[in-house]
Amino acid sequence: MDIKSQEPSLAGPMRASGPSKADDRLHARGSRGRRDSNRSLPVELEIAADEGVFAGRLLAEIDNAPSDVSPLHAVLTAGLIGEERYYRALAERLGCS
């Protein structure tokens, strides 16, 4: 028996890999981009970015969060910004401070 005949063939058509689960979560949460450097933050996390949290950290945290966790909850739970600080900044942005 020829060993080569038992090996899978690599000569067939290549399958393109689809989007990852993280891409699906971000798309479902309203992010306007795919996994690239031009991705936008969800609007509720722009406040955290304005408070000095790096956008890359925010995006990484929501990428790693379970799909049933909101982006804001994931960021607050991870401690990237304190809840009081976040809501004070939100109130200030809305003119309610």
ABEGO torsion letter per residue (X at the ends): XBAAAABBBAABBBBBBBBBAAAAAAAAAGBABBBBAABBBBAAAAAAAAAGBBAAAAAAAAAABBAABBAAAAAAAAGABBAAAAAAAAAAAAGAX
